């Protein structure tokens, strides 16, 4: 449970105070620097979280890179769907997409936790 709580705190910090409007705009354009930076901040947060939890450095780096890659592609996919459909905050579909995005991030943390405890 502690690791999952730490991931929740990490996610709040990285998706909240550390995310800028420019990062949000770049997430929907594959390869743009600020979208990559946003995912890298999540990867760095995962690295710190795992090291604080006591995970070995090698495993922590591998899982942080995995989180970076997953986070980047989840955000990009959500942004592509929302933008191509023309959804804004005024339609339910926007909120469904945002909820699916956040659920996928949470499932990623469950998966990372599983990997830590399975002895990867």
C-alpha positions as CSV (number, residue, x, y, z in Angstrom):
1,X,0.0,0.0,0.0
2,X,2.8,2.4,0.8
3,X,4.3,2.2,-2.7
4,X,0.8,2.9,-4.2
5,X,0.4,5.9,-1.9
6,X,3.8,7.2,-3.0
7,X,2.8,6.8,-6.6
8,X,-0.4,8.8,-6.0
9,X,1.6,11.6,-4.4
10,X,4.1,11.5,-7.3
11,X,1.3,11.6,-9.9
12,X,-0.4,14.6,-8.2
13,X,2.9,16.5,-8.1
14,X,3.9,15.7,-11.7
15,X,0.5,16.2,-13.3
16,X,-0.4,19.2,-11.1
17,X,2.1,21.8,-9.9
18,X,4.9,20.6,-12.3
19,X,2.8,20.6,-15.4
20,X,2.5,23.8,-17.5
21,X,0.0,24.9,-20.0
22,X,2.7,24.6,-22.7
23,X,3.3,21.0,-21.8
24,X,-0.4,20.3,-22.1
25,X,-0.4,21.9,-25.6
26,X,2.7,19.9,-26.7
27,X,1.4,16.5,-25.5
28,X,-0.7,16.1,-28.6
29,X,2.2,16.6,-31.0
30,X,4.4,13.6,-31.2
31,X,8.0,14.3,-30.4
32,X,7.6,17.9,-29.1
33,X,10.0,18.8,-26.4
34,X,7.6,19.9,-23.7
35,X,5.4,16.8,-24.1
36,X,8.6,14.7,-23.7
37,X,9.6,16.8,-20.7
38,X,6.3,16.2,-19.0
39,X,6.7,12.4,-19.4
40,X,10.3,12.7,-18.3
41,X,9.2,14.5,-15.1
42,X,6.9,11.5,-14.4
43,X,9.8,9.2,-15.1
44,X,12.1,11.1,-12.7
45,X,9.3,11.1,-10.1
46,X,8.9,7.3,-10.5
47,X,12.7,6.9,-10.1
48,X,12.6,9.0,-6.9
49,X,9.6,7.1,-5.6
50,X,11.1,3.7,-6.1
51,X,14.4,4.7,-4.6
52,X,12.7,6.2,-1.5
53,X,10.7,2.9,-1.3
54,X,14.0,1.0,-1.3
55,X,14.0,-0.5,-4.8
56,X,17.4,-1.3,-6.2
57,X,18.8,1.5,-8.4
58,X,18.9,-0.7,-11.5
59,X,15.3,-1.8,-11.2
60,X,14.2,1.7,-10.3
61,X,15.9,3.1,-13.5
62,X,14.3,0.4,-15.7
63,X,10.8,1.0,-14.2
64,X,11.2,4.8,-14.4
65,X,12.0,4.5,-18.1
66,X,9.0,2.2,-18.6
67,X,6.8,4.7,-16.8
68,X,8.2,7.5,-18.9
69,X,7.4,5.6,-22.2
70,X,3.9,4.6,-21.1
71,X,3.0,8.0,-19.7
72,X,4.1,9.8,-22.9
73,X,2.1,7.5,-25.1
74,X,-1.0,7.5,-23.0
75,X,-1.0,11.3,-22.9
76,X,-0.3,11.6,-26.6
77,X,-3.1,9.1,-27.5
78,X,-5.6,10.9,-25.3
79,X,-4.8,14.3,-26.8
80,X,-5.0,12.9,-30.3
81,X,-8.5,11.5,-29.7
82,X,-9.8,14.6,-28.0
83,X,-8.4,17.0,-30.6
84,X,-9.4,15.0,-33.7
85,X,-12.9,14.6,-32.3
86,X,-13.0,18.3,-31.4
87,X,-14.1,17.6,-27.8
88,X,-13.9,20.4,-25.3
89,X,-14.6,20.5,-21.6
90,X,-18.2,21.2,-22.5
91,X,-19.0,17.7,-23.7
92,X,-19.1,14.5,-21.7
93,X,-16.7,12.7,-24.1
94,X,-13.9,15.0,-23.1
95,X,-14.3,14.0,-19.5
96,X,-14.5,10.3,-20.5
97,X,-11.2,10.6,-22.3
98,X,-9.6,12.4,-19.4
99,X,-10.9,9.7,-17.0
100,X,-9.6,6.9,-19.3
101,X,-6.2,8.7,-19.4
102,X,-6.1,8.9,-15.6
103,X,-7.3,5.4,-15.1
104,X,-4.5,4.1,-17.4
105,X,-1.9,6.0,-15.4
106,X,-3.3,4.4,-12.2
107,X,-3.2,1.0,-13.8
108,X,0.4,1.7,-14.8
109,X,1.2,2.3,-11.1
110,X,-0.5,-1.0,-10.2
111,X,1.6,-2.8,-12.8
112,X,4.9,-1.1,-11.6
113,X,4.0,-2.1,-8.1
114,X,3.4,-5.7,-9.2
115,X,6.8,-5.7,-11.0
116,X,8.6,-4.4,-7.9
117,X,7.1,-7.2,-5.7
118,X,7.5,-9.9,-8.3
119,X,11.3,-9.4,-8.1
120,X,11.9,-8.0,-11.6
